[in-house]
């Protein structure tokens, strides 16, 4: 079922839904090896900080917020906790989760894949250990690590985990690529992306309205790679 109706996310319709096909071990190992070098390589996160501020300030005080792909917990989980929200973070990298727990001990962090948040999944709506519902979700540069055909299902999963009217802060890199292997801080990761009109459409198709957006040119520190274009969408779940 469509995430737009609030009753499902249709993940089983994803042709590679077979759990064995959703093997993220290579991605997780890469980020385990990267560890705290990630924050060293990305010392200036103005775009993400601005996007996180919108989420933190627009949500009602004391909201429950899910940080999907929380990484080291910086800056987003830290921002949300400092604003008085209850934060649950998930990531597939045990190494990143350890750093997040050290950086943001007030939050709760779990080793969970986004697919396990699906409707009826272990941690999803109706599941045996349901995490939600949530008032807000942060997903900054998380969905770009999925194969592009999976991203619409992941967006509907996030939609289903939100209360009606809940907020989603989404960060992506503008790129017309699908599961493309790139070198990243001495490791290899696979990334996907959309051009901005396609991203807007995917977000709307998943049951969100776009309340605002921003873009930034950004390059990691100490590299000579061309700047990437980061896209930030401030979204609200349609009831």
C-alpha positions as CSV (number, residue, x, y, z in Angstrom):
1,X,0.0,0.0,0.0
2,X,1.1,3.5,-0.6
3,X,2.7,5.6,2.2
4,X,0.4,8.4,1.1
5,X,-2.6,6.7,2.8
6,X,-0.7,6.2,6.0
7,X,-1.4,2.5,6.2
8,X,1.7,1.0,4.6
9,X,4.9,1.5,2.7
10,X,4.7,-1.3,0.2
11,X,8.3,-2.4,0.8
12,X,7.6,-5.9,-0.3
13,X,6.9,-4.5,-3.8
14,X,10.6,-3.6,-4.1
15,X,12.0,-6.2,-6.4
16,X,15.2,-6.7,-4.3
17,X,13.2,-6.9,-1.1
18,X,14.6,-10.4,-0.3
19,X,16.6,-9.6,2.9
20,X,19.7,-11.3,1.5
21,X,19.6,-8.9,-1.4
22,X,19.6,-5.9,1.0
23,X,23.1,-6.7,2.2
24,X,24.6,-3.4,3.6
25,X,27.7,-5.1,5.1
26,X,30.1,-3.4,2.7
27,X,28.6,0.0,3.5
28,X,28.6,-0.6,7.2
29,X,32.3,-1.8,7.2
30,X,33.3,1.3,5.2
31,X,31.8,3.6,7.8
32,X,33.3,1.5,10.7
33,X,36.7,2.1,9.2
34,X,36.0,5.8,8.6
35,X,35.0,6.4,12.2
36,X,35.7,9.8,13.6
37,X,37.6,10.8,10.5
38,X,34.2,11.6,9.0
39,X,33.7,14.7,11.2
40,X,37.3,15.7,10.5
41,X,36.7,15.5,6.7
42,X,33.4,17.4,7.0
43,X,34.2,20.1,9.6
44,X,31.8,22.7,8.2
45,X,28.2,21.5,8.0
46,X,26.4,24.8,7.7
47,X,23.7,23.4,5.4
48,X,22.9,20.4,7.6
49,X,23.0,22.6,10.7
50,X,20.5,25.0,9.1
51,X,18.3,22.1,8.1
52,X,18.5,20.6,11.6
53,X,17.7,23.9,13.1
54,X,14.5,24.1,11.1
55,X,13.5,20.6,12.3
56,X,14.4,21.4,16.0
57,X,12.6,24.7,16.1
58,X,9.5,23.8,14.1
59,X,8.7,20.7,16.1
60,X,6.6,21.1,19.3
61,X,8.8,21.1,22.5
62,X,9.7,17.6,23.7
63,X,9.0,15.9,20.4
64,X,10.1,12.3,19.6
65,X,12.5,12.4,16.7
66,X,14.1,9.6,14.7
67,X,17.6,10.3,13.3
68,X,18.0,7.8,10.4
69,X,21.6,7.1,9.6
70,X,22.7,9.1,12.6
71,X,26.4,8.6,12.1
72,X,28.5,10.2,14.8
73,X,25.5,12.0,16.2
74,X,27.0,15.3,15.1
75,X,25.5,17.7,14.3
76,X,21.9,16.6,14.1
77,X,21.2,14.4,17.1
78,X,23.2,16.8,19.3
79,X,21.1,19.7,17.9
80,X,17.8,18.0,18.5
81,X,18.7,16.9,22.1
82,X,19.9,20.4,22.9
83,X,16.6,21.7,21.7
84,X,14.8,19.5,24.3
85,X,13.6,16.7,22.0
86,X,13.7,13.0,22.7
87,X,16.0,11.4,20.0
88,X,16.2,7.9,18.8
89,X,19.1,7.3,16.4
90,X,19.7,4.3,14.1
91,X,22.6,3.4,11.9
92,X,24.0,0.2,10.3
93,X,27.6,1.0,11.4
94,X,28.5,-0.2,14.9
95,X,31.5,2.0,14.9
96,X,29.4,5.1,14.1
97,X,26.9,4.1,16.8
98,X,29.7,4.0,19.4
99,X,30.8,7.5,18.5
100,X,27.2,8.7,18.6
101,X,26.6,7.3,22.1
102,X,29.8,9.1,23.3
103,X,28.9,12.3,21.6
104,X,25.2,12.4,22.5
105,X,24.7,10.2,25.6
106,X,21.2,11.8,26.2
107,X,19.9,10.1,23.0
108,X,19.1,6.4,22.4
109,X,20.9,4.6,19.5
110,X,20.2,1.3,17.9
111,X,21.9,-0.9,15.3
112,X,19.0,-1.0,12.8
113,X,18.6,-0.9,9.0
114,X,15.9,1.3,7.5
115,X,14.2,-1.7,6.0
116,X,13.4,-2.9,9.5
117,X,11.3,0.2,10.0
118,X,8.8,-0.9,7.3
119,X,5.2,-1.6,8.2
120,X,5.1,-4.9,10.0
121,X,8.9,-5.0,10.2
122,X,10.6,-5.6,13.6
123,X,10.8,-1.9,14.5
124,X,8.1,-0.5,12.2
125,X,4.4,0.2,12.7
126,X,2.7,-3.0,14.0
127,X,6.1,-4.7,14.5
128,X,7.0,-6.5,17.7
129,X,9.5,-3.7,18.8
130,X,7.9,-0.7,17.2
131,X,9.9,2.5,17.7
132,X,7.4,5.0,16.6
133,X,5.3,6.9,16.0
134,X,7.5,9.9,15.7
135,X,6.8,13.6,15.5
136,X,9.9,14.2,13.3
137,X,12.5,12.4,11.3
138,X,16.0,13.5,10.3
139,X,17.5,11.7,7.3
140,X,20.5,13.7,6.2
141,X,22.6,11.9,3.5
142,X,21.3,8.5,4.5
143,X,19.0,7.6,1.6
144,X,21.8,8.3,-0.9
145,X,23.5,5.1,0.4
146,X,20.6,3.0,-0.9
147,X,20.1,1.7,-4.5
148,X,17.9,4.3,-6.3
149,X,14.9,1.9,-6.9
150,X,14.8,1.4,-3.1
151,X,14.6,5.1,-2.2
152,X,10.9,5.6,-2.9
153,X,10.1,2.6,-0.6
154,X,12.4,4.0,2.1
155,X,10.6,7.4,1.9
156,X,7.2,5.7,2.3
157,X,8.6,3.8,5.3
158,X,9.6,7.1,6.9
159,X,6.1,8.5,6.1
160,X,4.5,5.6,7.8
161,X,6.7,6.1,10.9
162,X,5.5,9.7,11.3
163,X,2.4,11.0,13.0
164,X,0.1,12.9,10.6
165,X,1.6,16.3,10.1
166,X,5.0,15.1,11.3
167,X,8.1,16.6,9.9
168,X,10.9,15.1,7.7
169,X,14.3,16.8,7.2
170,X,15.9,15.3,4.2
171,X,19.4,15.8,2.8
172,X,20.6,14.4,-0.5
173,X,23.4,15.1,-3.0
174,X,22.1,16.2,-6.4
175,X,23.4,13.6,-8.9
176,X,21.8,11.4,-11.5
177,X,23.4,8.1,-10.3
178,X,22.3,4.7,-9.1
179,X,24.3,2.5,-6.8
180,X,27.5,4.2,-8.1
181,X,30.8,3.1,-6.4
182,X,32.9,6.0,-5.2
183,X,36.1,6.3,-3.2
184,X,35.4,7.9,0.2
185,X,38.0,8.6,2.9
186,X,40.1,5.7,1.9
187,X,37.2,3.3,1.5
188,X,34.6,2.6,-1.2
189,X,30.9,3.3,-0.8
190,X,28.0,3.0,-3.2
191,X,25.8,6.1,-3.7
192,X,22.6,7.0,-5.5
193,X,20.9,10.3,-6.2
194,X,18.4,12.3,-8.1
195,X,18.3,15.6,-10.0
196,X,16.3,18.0,-7.9
197,X,13.0,17.9,-9.8
198,X,13.0,14.1,-9.6
199,X,13.8,14.3,-5.9
200,X,10.9,16.6,-5.3
201,X,8.6,14.3,-7.1
202,X,9.8,11.2,-5.2
203,X,9.2,13.0,-1.9
204,X,5.7,14.2,-3.0
205,X,4.8,10.7,-4.3
206,X,5.7,9.3,-0.9
207,X,3.0,11.4,0.8
208,X,4.9,14.6,1.8
209,X,4.5,18.3,1.0
210,X,7.6,20.3,0.7
211,X,7.6,23.3,3.1
212,X,11.0,24.6,2.1
213,X,14.3,23.8,0.4
214,X,17.9,24.9,0.3
215,X,21.1,23.9,-1.6
216,X,24.8,24.3,-0.9
217,X,27.9,23.6,-2.8
218,X,30.2,21.6,-0.6
219,X,33.6,19.8,-0.8
220,X,35.2,17.8,2.0
221,X,38.2,19.3,3.7
222,X,41.7,18.5,2.4
223,X,40.6,17.2,-1.0
224,X,40.7,18.5,-4.5
225,X,37.4,17.0,-5.6
226,X,34.8,19.4,-7.1
227,X,32.1,20.6,-4.8
228,X,29.0,18.5,-4.6
229,X,25.6,20.1,-4.6
230,X,23.7,19.3,-1.3
231,X,20.0,19.5,-1.4
232,X,17.9,20.0,1.8
233,X,14.1,19.5,1.8
234,X,11.9,20.5,4.7
235,X,8.9,18.2,4.5
236,X,5.7,17.6,6.2
237,X,3.7,14.4,6.2
238,X,0.3,14.8,4.6
239,X,-2.4,13.4,6.9
